[in-house]
């Protein structure tokens, strides 16, 4: 871990870089693999989502949001 002063120096160097230098630096960077465990939902997450879906307050809020969407059909919320 970098000290605050070292981190500030690195950030200053980064902000002073030219685009060409940045491209070269990134070309030399190592790639990292995402651990599969981080991508798969766990049983705990599934249980938590099920509990949230069963919560009457959340159900009511979802109904309210659905009504708002019906009132504003021209609004594209897909993005």
PDB file of N, CA, C and O in Angstrom:
ATOM      1  N   UNK A   1       0.853  -1.179   0.000  1.00  0.00           N
ATOM      2  CA  UNK A   1       0.000   0.000   0.000  1.00  0.00           C
ATOM      3  C   UNK A   1       0.895   1.237   0.000  1.00  0.00           C
ATOM      4  O   UNK A   1       1.926   1.281   0.671  1.00  0.00           O
ATOM      5  N   UNK A   2       0.483   2.217  -0.753  1.00  0.00           N
ATOM      6  CA  UNK A   2       1.260   3.445  -0.862  1.00  0.00           C
ATOM      7  C   UNK A   2       0.909   4.415   0.253  1.00  0.00           C
ATOM      8  O   UNK A   2      -0.221   4.461   0.740  1.00  0.00           O
ATOM      9  N   UNK A   3       1.913   5.188   0.640  1.00  0.00           N
ATOM     10  CA  UNK A   3       1.639   6.261   1.595  1.00  0.00           C
ATOM     11  C   UNK A   3       0.842   7.338   0.866  1.00  0.00           C
ATOM     12  O   UNK A   3       0.752   7.325  -0.362  1.00  0.00           O
ATOM     13  N   UNK A   4       0.268   8.260   1.615  1.00  0.00           N
ATOM     14  CA  UNK A   4      -0.525   9.327   1.007  1.00  0.00           C
ATOM     15  C   UNK A   4       0.330  10.146   0.033  1.00  0.00           C
ATOM     16  O   UNK A   4      -0.130  10.499  -1.053  1.00  0.00           O
ATOM     17  N   UNK A   5       1.560  10.442   0.419  1.00  0.00           N
ATOM     18  CA  UNK A   5       2.445  11.227  -0.447  1.00  0.00           C
ATOM     19  C   UNK A   5       2.785  10.452  -1.721  1.00  0.00           C
ATOM     20  O   UNK A   5       2.810  11.028  -2.809  1.00  0.00           O
ATOM     21  N   UNK A   6       3.047   9.144  -1.589  1.00  0.00           N
ATOM     22  CA  UNK A   6       3.356   8.328  -2.763  1.00  0.00           C
ATOM     23  C   UNK A   6       2.142   8.240  -3.692  1.00  0.00           C
ATOM     24  O   UNK A   6       2.282   8.305  -4.913  1.00  0.00           O
ATOM     25  N   UNK A   7       0.966   8.093  -3.114  1.00  0.00           N
ATOM     26  CA  UNK A   7      -0.254   8.022  -3.918  1.00  0.00           C
ATOM     27  C   UNK A   7      -0.459   9.337  -4.672  1.00  0.00           C
ATOM     28  O   UNK A   7      -0.810   9.326  -5.852  1.00  0.00           O
ATOM     29  N   UNK A   8      -0.244  10.458  -4.004  1.00  0.00           N
ATOM     30  CA  UNK A   8      -0.395  11.756  -4.658  1.00  0.00           C
ATOM     31  C   UNK A   8       0.600  11.905  -5.807  1.00  0.00           C
ATOM     32  O   UNK A   8       0.259  12.456  -6.854  1.00  0.00           O
ATOM     33  N   UNK A   9       1.834  11.413  -5.617  1.00  0.00           N
ATOM     34  CA  UNK A   9       2.840  11.473  -6.686  1.00  0.00           C
ATOM     35  C   UNK A   9       2.406  10.638  -7.886  1.00  0.00           C
ATOM     36  O   UNK A   9       2.532  11.083  -9.027  1.00  0.00           O
ATOM     37  N   UNK A  10       1.903   9.445  -7.640  1.00  0.00           N
ATOM     38  CA  UNK A  10       1.445   8.582  -8.725  1.00  0.00           C
ATOM     39  C   UNK A  10       0.286   9.239  -9.464  1.00  0.00           C
ATOM     40  O   UNK A  10       0.248   9.226 -10.694  1.00  0.00           O
ATOM     41  N   UNK A  11      -0.658   9.812  -8.724  1.00  0.00           N
ATOM     42  CA  UNK A  11      -1.800  10.471  -9.353  1.00  0.00           C
ATOM     43  C   UNK A  11      -1.353  11.681 -10.165  1.00  0.00           C
ATOM     44  O   UNK A  11      -1.882  11.925 -11.250  1.00  0.00           O
ATOM     45  N   UNK A  12      -0.388  12.438  -9.656  1.00  0.00           N
ATOM     46  CA  UNK A  12       0.126  13.595 -10.381  1.00  0.00           C
ATOM     47  C   UNK A  12       0.784  13.159 -11.680  1.00  0.00           C
ATOM     48  O   UNK A  12       0.573  13.773 -12.726  1.00  0.00           O
ATOM     49  N   UNK A  13       1.594  12.083 -11.613  1.00  0.00           N
ATOM     50  CA  UNK A  13       2.225  11.549 -12.827  1.00  0.00           C
ATOM     51  C   UNK A  13       1.172  11.111 -13.836  1.00  0.00           C
ATOM     52  O   UNK A  13       1.301  11.372 -15.032  1.00  0.00           O
ATOM     53  N   UNK A  14       0.137  10.449 -13.352  1.00  0.00           N
ATOM     54  CA  UNK A  14      -0.939   9.977 -14.226  1.00  0.00           C
ATOM     55  C   UNK A  14      -1.586  11.156 -14.955  1.00  0.00           C
ATOM     56  O   UNK A  14      -1.803  11.094 -16.165  1.00  0.00           O
ATOM     57  N   UNK A  15      -1.892  12.221 -14.226  1.00  0.00           N
ATOM     58  CA  UNK A  15      -2.564  13.368 -14.830  1.00  0.00           C
ATOM     59  C   UNK A  15      -1.665  14.122 -15.804  1.00  0.00           C
ATOM     60  O   UNK A  15      -2.164  14.827 -16.681  1.00  0.00           O
ATOM     61  N   UNK A  16      -0.372  13.988 -15.665  1.00  0.00           N
ATOM     62  CA  UNK A  16       0.573  14.656 -16.575  1.00  0.00           C
ATOM     63  C   UNK A  16       0.861  13.832 -17.822  1.00  0.00           C
ATOM     64  O   UNK A  16       1.481  14.335 -18.759  1.00  0.00           O
ATOM     65  N   UNK A  17       0.426  12.582 -17.852  1.00  0.00           N
ATOM     66  CA  UNK A  17       0.740  11.694 -18.977  1.00  0.00           C
ATOM     67  C   UNK A  17       0.082  12.180 -20.261  1.00  0.00           C
ATOM     68  O   UNK A  17      -1.017  12.734 -20.254  1.00  0.00           O
ATOM     69  N   UNK A  18       0.788  11.957 -21.358  1.00  0.00           N
ATOM     70  CA  UNK A  18       0.220  12.202 -22.681  1.00  0.00           C
ATOM     71  C   UNK A  18      -0.525  10.935 -23.088  1.00  0.00           C
ATOM     72  O   UNK A  18      -0.253   9.859 -22.555  1.00  0.00           O
ATOM     73  N   UNK A  19      -1.446  11.051 -24.010  1.00  0.00           N
ATOM     74  CA  UNK A  19      -2.222   9.894 -24.452  1.00  0.00           C
ATOM     75  C   UNK A  19      -1.323   8.776 -24.961  1.00  0.00           C
ATOM     76  O   UNK A  19      -1.578   7.602 -24.694  1.00  0.00           O
ATOM     77  N   UNK A  20      -0.273   9.136 -25.692  1.00  0.00           N
ATOM     78  CA  UNK A  20       0.633   8.123 -26.241  1.00  0.00           C
ATOM     79  C   UNK A  20       1.316   7.337 -25.114  1.00  0.00           C
ATOM     80  O   UNK A  20       1.478   6.120 -25.204  1.00  0.00           O
ATOM     81  N   UNK A  21       1.713   8.052 -24.052  1.00  0.00           N
ATOM     82  CA  UNK A  21       2.372   7.394 -22.928  1.00  0.00           C
ATOM     83  C   UNK A  21       1.401   6.472 -22.194  1.00  0.00           C
ATOM     84  O   UNK A  21       1.777   5.396 -21.730  1.00  0.00           O
ATOM     85  N   UNK A  22       0.166   6.905 -22.100  1.00  0.00           N
ATOM     86  CA  UNK A  22      -0.838   6.099 -21.414  1.00  0.00           C
ATOM     87  C   UNK A  22      -1.089   4.803 -22.186  1.00  0.00           C
ATOM     88  O   UNK A  22      -1.188   3.730 -21.592  1.00  0.00           O
ATOM     89  N   UNK A  23      -1.190   4.909 -23.508  1.00  0.00           N
ATOM     90  CA  UNK A  23      -1.409   3.718 -24.324  1.00  0.00           C
ATOM     91  C   UNK A  23      -0.274   2.719 -24.142  1.00  0.00           C
ATOM     92  O   UNK A  23      -0.512   1.516 -24.034  1.00  0.00           O
ATOM     93  N   UNK A  24       0.951   3.214 -24.110  1.00  0.00           N
ATOM     94  CA  UNK A  24       2.115   2.344 -23.921  1.00  0.00           C
ATOM     95  C   UNK A  24       2.079   1.683 -22.543  1.00  0.00           C
ATOM     96  O   UNK A  24       2.351   0.490 -22.410  1.00  0.00           O
ATOM     97  N   UNK A  25       1.746   2.458 -21.536  1.00  0.00           N
ATOM     98  CA  UNK A  25       1.663   1.925 -20.175  1.00  0.00           C
ATOM     99  C   UNK A  25       0.595   0.847 -20.086  1.00  0.00           C
ATOM    100  O   UNK A  25       0.821  -0.206 -19.488  1.00  0.00           O
ATOM    101  N   UNK A  26      -0.559   1.101 -20.673  1.00  0.00           N
ATOM    102  CA  UNK A  26      -1.656   0.127 -20.616  1.00  0.00           C
ATOM    103  C   UNK A  26      -1.329  -1.131 -21.408  1.00  0.00           C
ATOM    104  O   UNK A  26      -1.765  -2.222 -21.041  1.00  0.00           O
ATOM    105  N   UNK A  27      -0.571  -0.995 -22.482  1.00  0.00           N
ATOM    106  CA  UNK A  27      -0.188  -2.170 -23.273  1.00  0.00           C
ATOM    107  C   UNK A  27       0.711  -3.100 -22.463  1.00  0.00           C
ATOM    108  O   UNK A  27       0.730  -4.308 -22.702  1.00  0.00           O
ATOM    109  N   UNK A  28       1.447  -2.549 -21.516  1.00  0.00           N
ATOM    110  CA  UNK A  28       2.340  -3.350 -20.685  1.00  0.00           C
ATOM    111  C   UNK A  28       1.661  -3.869 -19.416  1.00  0.00           C
ATOM    112  O   UNK A  28       2.252  -4.649 -18.671  1.00  0.00           O
ATOM    113  N   UNK A  29       0.432  -3.440 -19.172  1.00  0.00           N
ATOM    114  CA  UNK A  29      -0.255  -3.826 -17.945  1.00  0.00           C
ATOM    115  C   UNK A  29      -0.631  -5.304 -17.984  1.00  0.00           C
ATOM    116  O   UNK A  29      -0.904  -5.867 -19.045  1.00  0.00           O
ATOM    117  N   UNK A  30      -0.639  -5.910 -16.816  1.00  0.00           N
ATOM    118  CA  UNK A  30      -1.033  -7.312 -16.702  1.00  0.00           C
ATOM    119  C   UNK A  30      -2.556  -7.390 -16.671  1.00  0.00           C
ATOM    120  O   UNK A  30      -3.223  -6.499 -16.145  1.00  0.00           O
ATOM    121  N   UNK A  31      -3.093  -8.457 -17.234  1.00  0.00           N
ATOM    122  CA  UNK A  31      -4.535  -8.669 -17.135  1.00  0.00           C
ATOM    123  C   UNK A  31      -4.813  -9.505 -15.890  1.00  0.00           C
ATOM    124  O   UNK A  31      -3.977 -10.298 -15.457  1.00  0.00           O
ATOM    125  N   UNK A  32      -5.979  -9.316 -15.338  1.00  0.00           N
ATOM    126  CA  UNK A  32      -6.365 -10.034 -14.128  1.00  0.00           C
ATOM    127  C   UNK A  32      -7.635 -10.812 -14.407  1.00  0.00           C
ATOM    128  O   UNK A  32      -8.522 -10.341 -15.119  1.00  0.00           O
ATOM    129  N   UNK A  33      -7.716 -11.993 -13.847  1.00  0.00           N
ATOM    130  CA  UNK A  33      -8.904 -12.827 -14.015  1.00  0.00           C
ATOM    131  C   UNK A  33      -9.865 -12.573 -12.861  1.00  0.00           C
ATOM    132  O   UNK A  33      -9.459 -12.458 -11.704  1.00  0.00           O
ATOM    133  N   UNK A  34     -11.116 -12.490 -13.195  1.00  0.00           N
ATOM    134  CA  UNK A  34     -12.145 -12.340 -12.170  1.00  0.00           C
ATOM    135  C   UNK A  34     -12.421 -13.730 -11.617  1.00  0.00           C
ATOM    136  O   UNK A  34     -12.592 -14.685 -12.374  1.00  0.00           O
ATOM    137  N   UNK A  35     -12.462 -13.836 -10.311  1.00  0.00           N
ATOM    138  CA  UNK A  35     -12.737 -15.127  -9.704  1.00  0.00           C
ATOM    139  C   UNK A  35     -14.176 -15.525  -9.968  1.00  0.00           C
ATOM    140  O   UNK A  35     -15.094 -14.717  -9.826  1.00  0.00           O
ATOM    141  N   UNK A  36     -14.362 -16.772 -10.350  1.00  0.00           N
ATOM    142  CA  UNK A  36     -15.691 -17.272 -10.666  1.00  0.00           C
ATOM    143  C   UNK A  36     -16.639 -17.123  -9.483  1.00  0.00           C
ATOM    144  O   UNK A  36     -17.829 -16.866  -9.661  1.00  0.00           O
ATOM    145  N   UNK A  37     -16.106 -17.286  -8.273  1.00  0.00           N
ATOM    146  CA  UNK A  37     -16.936 -17.170  -7.082  1.00  0.00           C
ATOM    147  C   UNK A  37     -17.615 -15.796  -7.026  1.00  0.00           C
ATOM    148  O   UNK A  37     -18.758 -15.686  -6.582  1.00  0.00           O
ATOM    149  N   UNK A  38     -16.929 -14.775  -7.466  1.00  0.00           N
ATOM    150  CA  UNK A  38     -17.491 -13.434  -7.449  1.00  0.00           C
ATOM    151  C   UNK A  38     -18.588 -13.231  -8.470  1.00  0.00           C
ATOM    152  O   UNK A  38     -19.381 -12.296  -8.354  1.00  0.00           O
ATOM    153  N   UNK A  39     -18.643 -14.101  -9.476  1.00  0.00           N
ATOM    154  CA  UNK A  39     -19.643 -13.946 -10.522  1.00  0.00           C
ATOM    155  C   UNK A  39     -20.920 -14.737 -10.257  1.00  0.00           C
ATOM    156  O   UNK A  39     -21.988 -14.373 -10.750  1.00  0.00           O
ATOM    157  N   UNK A  40     -20.819 -15.809  -9.487  1.00  0.00           N
ATOM    158  CA  UNK A  40     -21.975 -16.669  -9.235  1.00  0.00           C
ATOM    159  C   UNK A  40     -22.718 -16.225  -7.989  1.00  0.00           C
ATOM    160  O   UNK A  40     -22.109 -15.997  -6.944  1.00  0.00           O
ATOM    161  N   UNK A  41     -24.038 -16.102  -8.098  1.00  0.00           N
ATOM    162  CA  UNK A  41     -24.795 -15.740  -6.898  1.00  0.00           C
ATOM    163  C   UNK A  41     -24.696 -16.870  -5.866  1.00  0.00           C
ATOM    164  O   UNK A  41     -24.707 -18.050  -6.217  1.00  0.00           O
ATOM    165  N   UNK A  42     -24.603 -16.504  -4.648  1.00  0.00           N
ATOM    166  CA  UNK A  42     -24.510 -17.498  -3.588  1.00  0.00           C
ATOM    167  C   UNK A  42     -25.888 -17.796  -3.036  1.00  0.00           C
ATOM    168  O   UNK A  42     -26.848 -17.072  -3.301  1.00  0.00           O
ATOM    169  N   UNK A  43     -25.975 -18.853  -2.278  1.00  0.00           N
ATOM    170  CA  UNK A  43     -27.250 -19.217  -1.661  1.00  0.00           C
ATOM    171  C   UNK A  43     -27.724 -18.094  -0.748  1.00  0.00           C
ATOM    172  O   UNK A  43     -28.920 -17.816  -0.665  1.00  0.00           O
ATOM    173  N   UNK A  44     -26.781 -17.448  -0.061  1.00  0.00           N
ATOM    174  CA  UNK A  44     -27.145 -16.335   0.822  1.00  0.00           C
ATOM    175  C   UNK A  44     -27.807 -15.210   0.037  1.00  0.00           C
ATOM    176  O   UNK A  44     -28.795 -14.631   0.487  1.00  0.00           O
ATOM    177  N   UNK A  45     -27.264 -14.905  -1.130  1.00  0.00           N
ATOM    178  CA  UNK A  45     -27.827 -13.846  -1.965  1.00  0.00           C
ATOM    179  C   UNK A  45     -29.226 -14.223  -2.430  1.00  0.00           C
ATOM    180  O   UNK A  45     -30.136 -13.395  -2.420  1.00  0.00           O
ATOM    181  N   UNK A  46     -29.391 -15.474  -2.834  1.00  0.00           N
ATOM    182  CA  UNK A  46     -30.711 -15.937  -3.271  1.00  0.00           C
ATOM    183  C   UNK A  46     -31.722 -15.818  -2.137  1.00  0.00           C
ATOM    184  O   UNK A  46     -32.851 -15.376  -2.349  1.00  0.00           O
ATOM    185  N   UNK A  47     -31.317 -16.211  -0.939  1.00  0.00           N
ATOM    186  CA  UNK A  47     -32.217 -16.118   0.211  1.00  0.00           C
ATOM    187  C   UNK A  47     -32.555 -14.670   0.527  1.00  0.00           C
ATOM    188  O   UNK A  47     -33.701 -14.344   0.837  1.00  0.00           O
ATOM    189  N   UNK A  48     -31.561 -13.813   0.447  1.00  0.00           N
ATOM    190  CA  UNK A  48     -31.783 -12.394   0.731  1.00  0.00           C
ATOM    191  C   UNK A  48     -32.758 -11.785  -0.283  1.00  0.00           C
ATOM    192  O   UNK A  48     -33.650 -11.021   0.085  1.00  0.00           O
ATOM    193  N   UNK A  49     -32.580 -12.130  -1.557  1.00  0.00           N
ATOM    194  CA  UNK A  49     -33.486 -11.616  -2.591  1.00  0.00           C
ATOM    195  C   UNK A  49     -34.901 -12.142  -2.395  1.00  0.00           C
ATOM    196  O   UNK A  49     -35.870 -11.410  -2.597  1.00  0.00           O
ATOM    197  N   UNK A  50     -35.028 -13.410  -2.002  1.00  0.00           N
ATOM    198  CA  UNK A  50     -36.351 -13.982  -1.758  1.00  0.00           C
ATOM    199  C   UNK A  50     -37.038 -13.274  -0.591  1.00  0.00           C
ATOM    200  O   UNK A  50     -38.240 -13.015  -0.639  1.00  0.00           O
ATOM    201  N   UNK A  51     -36.274 -12.964   0.451  1.00  0.00           N
ATOM    202  CA  UNK A  51     -36.837 -12.255   1.597  1.00  0.00           C
ATOM    203  C   UNK A  51     -37.288 -10.853   1.199  1.00  0.00           C
ATOM    204  O   UNK A  51     -38.340 -10.381   1.630  1.00  0.00           O
ATOM    205  N   UNK A  52     -36.476 -10.195   0.370  1.00  0.00           N
ATOM    206  CA  UNK A  52     -36.842  -8.853  -0.079  1.00  0.00           C
ATOM    207  C   UNK A  52     -38.118  -8.902  -0.921  1.00  0.00           C
ATOM    208  O   UNK A  52     -38.995  -8.051  -0.773  1.00  0.00           O
ATOM    209  N   UNK A  53     -38.222  -9.899  -1.805  1.00  0.00           N
ATOM    210  CA  UNK A  53     -39.400 -10.012  -2.672  1.00  0.00           C
ATOM    211  C   UNK A  53     -40.660 -10.293  -1.866  1.00  0.00           C
ATOM    212  O   UNK A  53     -41.757  -9.918  -2.281  1.00  0.00           O
ATOM    213  N   UNK A  54     -40.514 -10.949  -0.717  1.00  0.00           N
ATOM    214  CA  UNK A  54     -41.664 -11.279   0.118  1.00  0.00           C
ATOM    215  C   UNK A  54     -42.065 -10.135   1.041  1.00  0.00           C
ATOM    216  O   UNK A  54     -43.124 -10.190   1.666  1.00  0.00           O
ATOM    217  N   UNK A  55     -41.244  -9.111   1.134  1.00  0.00           N
ATOM    218  CA  UNK A  55     -41.511  -7.987   2.037  1.00  0.00           C
ATOM    219  C   UNK A  55     -42.674  -7.141   1.497  1.00  0.00           C
ATOM    220  O   UNK A  55     -42.594  -6.630   0.380  1.00  0.00           O
ATOM    221  N   UNK A  56     -43.740  -6.992   2.269  1.00  0.00           N
ATOM    222  CA  UNK A  56     -44.903  -6.222   1.799  1.00  0.00           C
ATOM    223  C   UNK A  56     -44.568  -4.770   1.442  1.00  0.00           C
ATOM    224  O   UNK A  56     -45.153  -4.218   0.510  1.00  0.00           O
ATOM    225  N   UNK A  57     -43.643  -4.150   2.163  1.00  0.00           N
ATOM    226  CA  UNK A  57     -43.274  -2.761   1.854  1.00  0.00           C
ATOM    227  C   UNK A  57     -42.597  -2.670   0.490  1.00  0.00           C
ATOM    228  O   UNK A  57     -42.848  -1.738  -0.274  1.00  0.00           O
ATOM    229  N   UNK A  58     -41.746  -3.632   0.194  1.00  0.00           N
ATOM    230  CA  UNK A  58     -41.067  -3.632  -1.107  1.00  0.00           C
ATOM    231  C   UNK A  58     -42.069  -3.929  -2.216  1.00  0.00           C
ATOM    232  O   UNK A  58     -42.009  -3.328  -3.288  1.00  0.00           O
ATOM    233  N   UNK A  59     -42.990  -4.858  -1.958  1.00  0.00           N
ATOM    234  CA  UNK A  59     -44.019  -5.149  -2.954  1.00  0.00           C
ATOM    235  C   UNK A  59     -44.846  -3.907  -3.265  1.00  0.00           C
ATOM    236  O   UNK A  59     -45.156  -3.637  -4.426  1.00  0.00           O
ATOM    237  N   UNK A  60     -45.200  -3.158  -2.235  1.00  0.00           N
ATOM    238  CA  UNK A  60     -45.982  -1.927  -2.429  1.00  0.00           C
ATOM    239  C   UNK A  60     -45.179  -0.905  -3.235  1.00  0.00           C
ATOM    240  O   UNK A  60     -45.715  -0.251  -4.129  1.00  0.00           O
ATOM    241  N   UNK A  61     -43.899  -0.774  -2.914  1.00  0.00           N
ATOM    242  CA  UNK A  61     -43.049   0.169  -3.641  1.00  0.00           C
ATOM    243  C   UNK A  61     -42.947  -0.222  -5.115  1.00  0.00           C
ATOM    244  O   UNK A  61     -42.979   0.643  -5.990  1.00  0.00           O
ATOM    245  N   UNK A  62     -42.826  -1.509  -5.387  1.00  0.00           N
ATOM    246  CA  UNK A  62     -42.752  -1.967  -6.772  1.00  0.00           C
ATOM    247  C   UNK A  62     -44.058  -1.681  -7.520  1.00  0.00           C
ATOM    248  O   UNK A  62     -44.039  -1.308  -8.693  1.00  0.00           O
ATOM    249  N   UNK A  63     -45.180  -1.859  -6.839  1.00  0.00           N
ATOM    250  CA  UNK A  63     -46.468  -1.525  -7.462  1.00  0.00           C
ATOM    251  C   UNK A  63     -46.544  -0.036  -7.789  1.00  0.00           C
ATOM    252  O   UNK A  63     -47.059   0.342  -8.841  1.00  0.00           O
ATOM    253  N   UNK A  64     -46.038   0.805  -6.897  1.00  0.00           N
ATOM    254  CA  UNK A  64     -46.036   2.255  -7.133  1.00  0.00           C
ATOM    255  C   UNK A  64     -45.159   2.603  -8.332  1.00  0.00           C
ATOM    256  O   UNK A  64     -45.536   3.428  -9.165  1.00  0.00           O
ATOM    257  N   UNK A  65     -44.003   1.979  -8.416  1.00  0.00           N
ATOM    258  CA  UNK A  65     -43.100   2.230  -9.546  1.00  0.00           C
ATOM    259  C   UNK A  65     -43.758   1.778 -10.843  1.00  0.00           C
ATOM    260  O   UNK A  65     -43.674   2.466 -11.860  1.00  0.00           O
ATOM    261  N   UNK A  66     -44.415   0.615 -10.806  1.00  0.00           N
ATOM    262  CA  UNK A  66     -45.097   0.118 -11.992  1.00  0.00           C
ATOM    263  C   UNK A  66     -46.193   1.081 -12.443  1.00  0.00           C
ATOM    264  O   UNK A  66     -46.364   1.304 -13.641  1.00  0.00           O
ATOM    265  N   UNK A  67     -46.926   1.647 -11.507  1.00  0.00           N
ATOM    266  CA  UNK A  67     -47.960   2.618 -11.845  1.00  0.00           C
ATOM    267  C   UNK A  67     -47.351   3.869 -12.485  1.00  0.00           C
ATOM    268  O   UNK A  67     -47.898   4.418 -13.442  1.00  0.00           O
ATOM    269  N   UNK A  68     -46.218   4.309 -11.945  1.00  0.00           N
ATOM    270  CA  UNK A  68     -45.552   5.474 -12.537  1.00  0.00           C
ATOM    271  C   UNK A  68     -45.114   5.185 -13.960  1.00  0.00           C
ATOM    272  O   UNK A  68     -45.214   6.051 -14.830  1.00  0.00           O
ATOM    273  N   UNK A  69     -44.631   3.979 -14.204  1.00  0.00           N
ATOM    274  CA  UNK A  69     -44.237   3.609 -15.557  1.00  0.00           C
ATOM    275  C   UNK A  69     -45.437   3.605 -16.483  1.00  0.00           C
ATOM    276  O   UNK A  69     -45.333   4.039 -17.630  1.00  0.00           O
ATOM    277  N   UNK A  70     -46.576   3.121 -16.004  1.00  0.00           N
ATOM    278  CA  UNK A  70     -47.779   3.091 -16.831  1.00  0.00           C
ATOM    279  C   UNK A  70     -48.247   4.500 -17.167  1.00  0.00           C
ATOM    280  O   UNK A  70     -48.784   4.732 -18.250  1.00  0.00           O
ATOM    281  N   UNK A  71     -48.046   5.448 -16.245  1.00  0.00           N
ATOM    282  CA  UNK A  71     -48.445   6.838 -16.454  1.00  0.00           C
ATOM    283  C   UNK A  71     -47.511   7.547 -17.432  1.00  0.00           C
ATOM    284  O   UNK A  71     -47.910   8.531 -18.055  1.00  0.00           O
ATOM    285  N   UNK A  72     -46.279   7.067 -17.576  1.00  0.00           N
ATOM    286  CA  UNK A  72     -45.283   7.689 -18.453  1.00  0.00           C
ATOM    287  C   UNK A  72     -44.753   6.674 -19.447  1.00  0.00           C
ATOM    288  O   UNK A  72     -43.575   6.322 -19.383  1.00  0.00           O
ATOM    289  N   UNK A  73     -45.586   6.188 -20.369  1.00  0.00           N
ATOM    290  CA  UNK A  73     -45.137   5.137 -21.278  1.00  0.00           C
ATOM    291  C   UNK A  73     -44.059   5.585 -22.261  1.00  0.00           C
ATOM    292  O   UNK A  73     -43.356   4.749 -22.831  1.00  0.00           O
ATOM    293  N   UNK A  74     -43.923   6.886 -22.464  1.00  0.00           N
ATOM    294  CA  UNK A  74     -42.918   7.358 -23.420  1.00  0.00           C
ATOM    295  C   UNK A  74     -41.511   7.347 -22.849  1.00  0.00           C
ATOM    296  O   UNK A  74     -40.548   7.511 -23.598  1.00  0.00           O
ATOM    297  N   UNK A  75     -41.366   7.159 -21.540  1.00  0.00           N
ATOM    298  CA  UNK A  75     -40.058   7.153 -20.918  1.00  0.00           C
ATOM    299  C   UNK A  75     -39.385   5.820 -21.158  1.00  0.00           C
ATOM    300  O   UNK A  75     -39.921   4.773 -20.794  1.00  0.00           O
ATOM    301  N   UNK A  76     -38.202   5.854 -21.774  1.00  0.00           N
ATOM    302  CA  UNK A  76     -37.447   4.626 -22.048  1.00  0.00           C
ATOM    303  C   UNK A  76     -36.502   4.387 -20.886  1.00  0.00           C
ATOM    304  O   UNK A  76     -35.515   5.106 -20.730  1.00  0.00           O
ATOM    305  N   UNK A  77     -36.790   3.390 -20.074  1.00  0.00           N
ATOM    306  CA  UNK A  77     -35.961   3.063 -18.911  1.00  0.00           C
ATOM    307  C   UNK A  77     -35.079   1.862 -19.149  1.00  0.00           C
ATOM    308  O   UNK A  77     -34.511   1.314 -18.204  1.00  0.00           O
ATOM    309  N   UNK A  78     -34.950   1.436 -20.408  1.00  0.00           N
ATOM    310  CA  UNK A  78     -34.185   0.228 -20.713  1.00  0.00           C
ATOM    311  C   UNK A  78     -32.689   0.463 -20.700  1.00  0.00           C
ATOM    312  O   UNK A  78     -31.931  -0.506 -20.668  1.00  0.00           O
ATOM    313  N   UNK A  79     -32.234   1.688 -20.723  1.00  0.00           N
ATOM    314  CA  UNK A  79     -30.795   1.934 -20.761  1.00  0.00           C
ATOM    315  C   UNK A  79     -30.242   2.301 -19.421  1.00  0.00           C
ATOM    316  O   UNK A  79     -29.041   2.539 -19.292  1.00  0.00           O
TER     317      UNK A  79
END
